[in-house]
């Protein structure tokens, strides 16, 4: 779990500082985090429900930065997209932490 928290922290840092040149690494980093977090044997509906919101927020951030076009949006729109992405990542992180606590409690008894 510490590795996942470290990756979440790294992704947050990347989101805060990315520009159009470095934004292309964000989807790969997020995909790696999600695949490491999801357990196919014990899927958690609350974690899975975060995925569409994460995808939309990532798409909006990449669009705002100009990754899908030639022109980035204005600074306010970029900051709004960053804030939304960070908020969705926080929600995802909270659900992953709750799942971890639930698993620990079930194992301990």
C-alpha positions as CSV (number, residue, x, y, z in Angstrom):
1,X,0.0,0.0,0.0
2,X,2.9,2.4,0.7
3,X,4.0,2.0,-3.0
4,X,0.5,3.0,-4.1
5,X,0.5,6.1,-1.8
6,X,3.9,7.0,-3.1
7,X,2.7,6.8,-6.7
8,X,-0.4,8.9,-5.9
9,X,1.9,11.5,-4.4
10,X,4.1,11.4,-7.5
11,X,1.1,11.7,-9.8
12,X,-0.2,14.7,-7.8
13,X,3.1,16.4,-8.3
14,X,3.1,15.7,-12.0
15,X,-0.4,17.1,-12.3
16,X,0.5,20.3,-10.5
17,X,3.6,21.0,-12.7
18,X,2.8,19.5,-16.1
19,X,2.7,21.5,-19.3
20,X,1.7,20.5,-22.8
21,X,5.2,18.8,-23.3
22,X,5.0,16.6,-20.2
23,X,1.2,16.0,-20.0
24,X,1.5,13.0,-22.3
25,X,3.0,11.0,-19.4
26,X,0.0,11.5,-17.1
27,X,-2.4,8.9,-18.7
28,X,0.3,6.2,-18.5
29,X,1.2,7.0,-14.9
30,X,-2.5,7.0,-13.9
31,X,-3.1,3.8,-15.8
32,X,-0.2,2.1,-13.9
33,X,-1.6,3.4,-10.6
34,X,-5.1,2.2,-11.3
35,X,-4.0,-1.3,-12.5
36,X,-1.9,-1.7,-9.4
37,X,-4.7,-0.6,-7.1
38,X,-7.5,-2.7,-8.5
39,X,-7.6,-6.3,-7.3
40,X,-9.4,-8.6,-9.7
41,X,-10.2,-11.0,-6.9
42,X,-11.6,-8.4,-4.6
43,X,-13.1,-5.5,-6.7
44,X,-14.3,-2.6,-4.7
45,X,-17.3,-0.9,-6.2
46,X,-16.4,2.5,-4.6
47,X,-12.9,2.5,-6.2
48,X,-14.3,1.3,-9.5
49,X,-16.9,4.1,-9.5
50,X,-14.1,6.7,-9.3
51,X,-12.7,5.6,-12.7
52,X,-15.1,7.5,-15.0
53,X,-14.6,10.7,-13.1
54,X,-10.8,10.2,-13.2
55,X,-10.9,9.7,-17.0
56,X,-13.1,12.8,-17.6
57,X,-10.9,14.9,-15.4
58,X,-7.8,13.7,-17.1
59,X,-9.3,14.3,-20.5
60,X,-10.3,17.8,-19.5
61,X,-6.8,18.6,-18.2
62,X,-5.1,17.3,-21.4
63,X,-7.5,19.4,-23.5
64,X,-7.0,22.5,-21.4
65,X,-3.2,22.1,-21.8
66,X,-3.6,21.8,-25.5
67,X,-2.5,18.2,-25.8
68,X,-5.2,17.3,-28.3
69,X,-4.9,20.5,-30.3
70,X,-2.5,23.2,-31.1
71,X,-3.8,25.9,-28.7
72,X,-3.9,25.6,-24.9
73,X,-6.8,27.3,-23.1
74,X,-6.3,30.3,-20.9
75,X,-4.6,30.0,-17.5
76,X,-7.8,30.0,-15.5
77,X,-9.2,27.1,-17.5
78,X,-6.0,25.2,-17.0
79,X,-6.0,25.8,-13.3
80,X,-9.7,24.7,-13.0
81,X,-8.9,21.5,-14.9
82,X,-5.9,20.8,-12.6
83,X,-8.0,21.4,-9.6
84,X,-10.7,19.1,-10.8
85,X,-8.1,16.4,-11.6
86,X,-6.5,16.7,-8.2
87,X,-10.0,16.5,-6.6
88,X,-10.9,13.3,-8.4
89,X,-7.5,11.9,-7.6
90,X,-8.1,12.7,-3.9
91,X,-11.5,11.0,-4.0
92,X,-9.8,7.9,-5.6
93,X,-7.1,8.0,-3.0
94,X,-9.7,8.2,-0.2
95,X,-11.5,5.2,-1.5
96,X,-8.3,3.2,-1.9
97,X,-7.3,4.0,1.7
98,X,-10.8,3.0,3.0
99,X,-10.5,-0.3,1.1
100,X,-7.1,-0.9,2.6
101,X,-8.4,-0.3,6.1
102,X,-11.4,-2.6,5.4
103,X,-9.1,-5.4,4.2
104,X,-6.7,-4.9,7.2
105,X,-9.7,-5.0,9.6
106,X,-11.1,-8.2,8.0
107,X,-7.7,-9.9,8.2
108,X,-7.0,-8.9,11.8
109,X,-10.4,-9.8,12.7
